[in-house]
Amino acid sequence: MSTDDPLYKKIALRLIPFMMVLYLVAFLDRVNVSFAALTMNAELGLSASVYGWGAGIFFLGYVLFEVPSNLILERVGARRWIARIMITWGLVSAGMAFVQGPTSFYVLRFLLGVAEAGFLPGMILYLTTWFPQDKLARFVGLFMMAVPLASAIGAPLSSLLLQTHGFLGLSGWQWLFILEGLPACGLGVAVLIYLPDGPKTAPWLSDDERATVAARLAADRARTKTRLHAALGPALGDARVWLLGLAYFGVVVGLYGVGMWLPQLVKALGYGIEQVGLMVAVPYAVSAVAMLSWGRRSDRKRERVVHVALPTMLSAAGLLAAVLLPPNLWSIVALGVATVGIYATLGPFWGMPPLFLRRTAAAGGIALINAVGNLGGFLGPIVVGVSLQHTGSAHAGLLAVTACLAVSVAAVLVTGRRLGAAARPAAASAGA
């Protein structure tokens, strides 16, 4: 056990639960449209293709503003910029209640992406200013547990909110957007009060503790066995950044290609809205546990590449099984397995960029990886929607998602070869 473990436990307890709440609300506001669609689509006359495009267009706004947003965060500090992001996305998310048809649906989903751009890479960058490599994957995984938890909590919550149809003259899907969107605004104000910009400004750390954090991060950089970028230009031209972007692209295609349609796929089997909420919550609850345990294993084994590739392959196998099985409960179980695999990749994956990026290079490089990857969030819902619209089945779309996951595995393995020994943090840095 590392002698500074108590310090990092103290830091984690101060930061991670609060950051998880922020990301939980962020992700819930991003994907709650998948439950709103259970009644909104019919009420507004939105076809499967229109819904798929609207679900995906969020990511165009997100991708266009991702790198600039993270560079601003690196310049002005996490506290102010994360607060700005949260307040604006909360207002836009609540505004989704006033969608009237395809055009307003597209516009507000695009603006939601613009508002939220920079949040995830900003949080990843923020964690790299606190935690060394031998602890990073577990804490990134712990922070990103908010994603499956958002779906596990949001699925039954959203189903319940849909039952408020007619209250004060609003539809249930309108109340869903309002009541799940506005809390982000309050949390944005809380960020200004609670979140320090980094170890140097944390009032709850002593001078010795700040010095320990700085020394551990400096030791990580000194031990690295690969070319380390600090400036933005060389980082954006590094093939490893683009390979990781390609790898993340396939993962995100899977994440949203399944996630944005899972409630409707379950409902199509004849289940009621309340049953859909409970059934969809199960794989996300399992995913939360898998993220934490797999991230800890990646840190303990001091390995990243295999810990990304294996669960990605599991996801591809789950999707293939869902296509081959008849449309019944077992096909939904297979989609659940694919979901668990996708989420398990996230902690180890986001432990890879800091192996060769720091400072401004980390701000821009992590944002670029996330931006390229989130183009998959645009593609995933669309390919499944087009498949449903034109064939009456999601199978063709799920096969396309499976192919993207296979590309992710290949990109991760090639990146691992280019990273070489850096993909395995030095034994001297190993913690508990």
VENLINHU-V884749 format. One record per pair of residues at least 4 apart in sequence whose ideal C-beta (glycine too) atoms are under 6 Angstrom apart, sorted by the first residue. I is the first residue (numbers start at 1). J is the second residue. If there is no record, write none. Layout:
BEGIN
i=[I;I]
j=[J;J]
END
This chain:
BEGIN
i=[1;1;2;2;4;5;7;7;8;11;12;12;15;16;16;19;20;20;20;22;23;24;24;24;25;25;26;27;27;28;28;28;28;29;29;31;32;32;33;34;34;35;35;36;36;36;37;37;39;39;39;40;40;41;41;44;46;46;48;48;48;49;49;49;50;52;52;52;53;53;54;54;54;55;55;56;56;56;57;57;57;58;58;58;59;59;59;59;59;60;61;61;61;62;62;62;63;63;63;65;65;65;66;66;66;66;67;67;67;69;69;70;70;70;70;70;71;71;72;72;73;73;73;73;74;76;76;77;78;78;78;79;79;82;83;83;83;85;86;86;86;87;87;88;89;89;89;89;90;90;90;90;92;92;92;93;94;94;94;95;96;96;97;97;97;99;99;100;118;120;121;121;121;124;124;125;125;125;127;127;128;129;131;131;131;132;132;133;133;133;134;134;134;134;134;135;136;136;137;137;137;137;137;137;137;138;138;138;140;140;141;141;141;141;142;144;145;145;145;145;146;148;148;148;148;148;149;149;150;151;151;152;152;152;153;154;155;155;155;156;156;156;158;159;159;159;161;161;162;162;164;164;165;165;170;170;175;176;177;190;191;196;196;197;199;199;205;205;223;224;224;225;225;226;226;226;228;229;229;229;229;230;230;230;231;232;232;232;235;235;235;235;236;239;240;240;241;241;243;243;243;244;244;245;245;245;246;247;247;247;248;248;248;249;249;249;249;250;250;250;250;251;251;252;252;252;252;253;253;253;253;253;253;254;254;254;254;255;255;256;256;256;256;257;257;257;258;258;258;260;261;261;262;263;263;266;266;266;266;267;267;271;271;275;276;281;283;283;286;287;287;287;290;290;290;291;291;291;294;295;298;298;302;302;302;303;303;304;304;304;304;305;305;305;306;307;308;308;308;308;309;309;311;311;311;312;312;312;312;313;314;315;315;315;315;316;316;316;318;318;318;319;319;319;319;320;321;321;322;322;322;323;323;323;325;325;327;345;353;353;353;355;357;357;357;358;361;362;370;376;381;383;383;384;384;387;387;387;387;388;391;394;416;419;425]
j=[5;432;431;432;212;432;209;212;135;130;16;139;19;142;143;143;24;143;146;187;146;146;149;150;183;184;119;147;150;32;150;154;180;93;181;259;158;180;55;260;263;158;263;40;173;176;41;51;162;172;173;44;173;46;51;101;50;51;385;388;389;385;386;389;102;381;382;385;57;382;105;106;109;260;381;378;381;382;106;109;110;109;112;113;63;113;374;377;378;378;110;113;114;113;117;374;371;374;375;69;114;117;117;367;370;371;364;367;368;117;118;118;121;122;363;367;363;364;76;81;78;81;118;122;363;80;81;197;82;126;197;195;197;191;188;191;192;119;184;187;188;185;188;115;93;115;116;184;181;182;184;185;111;112;115;181;178;181;182;108;108;177;174;177;178;104;105;104;122;370;366;367;370;350;366;362;363;366;131;140;354;198;135;136;139;216;220;220;425;429;299;425;429;430;431;431;140;351;141;295;298;299;347;348;351;295;296;299;347;350;291;292;295;347;292;346;149;288;291;292;150;152;284;287;288;343;153;288;154;155;284;281;284;285;157;158;277;280;281;277;278;281;176;273;274;277;175;176;172;273;172;175;171;172;174;175;179;180;181;194;195;201;202;201;210;213;209;210;426;228;422;421;422;356;419;422;356;234;235;357;361;358;359;361;361;360;361;364;357;361;364;365;364;243;415;418;365;368;411;414;415;369;415;369;372;373;411;408;411;412;252;369;373;372;373;375;376;404;405;407;408;345;408;373;374;376;377;257;376;379;380;401;404;315;342;401;405;259;342;260;377;380;381;380;384;401;262;335;339;381;265;384;280;276;280;271;276;279;332;271;276;275;276;279;280;285;336;339;340;339;340;343;294;340;344;343;344;347;344;347;307;348;424;425;430;307;424;348;351;352;423;412;416;423;310;348;345;348;349;412;409;412;341;344;345;345;405;408;409;409;341;338;341;342;405;402;405;406;334;337;338;338;398;401;402;402;325;334;331;334;335;395;398;399;330;331;331;349;357;365;366;422;361;362;365;362;365;366;374;380;385;397;400;394;397;391;394;396;397;394;396;398;423;423;429]
END
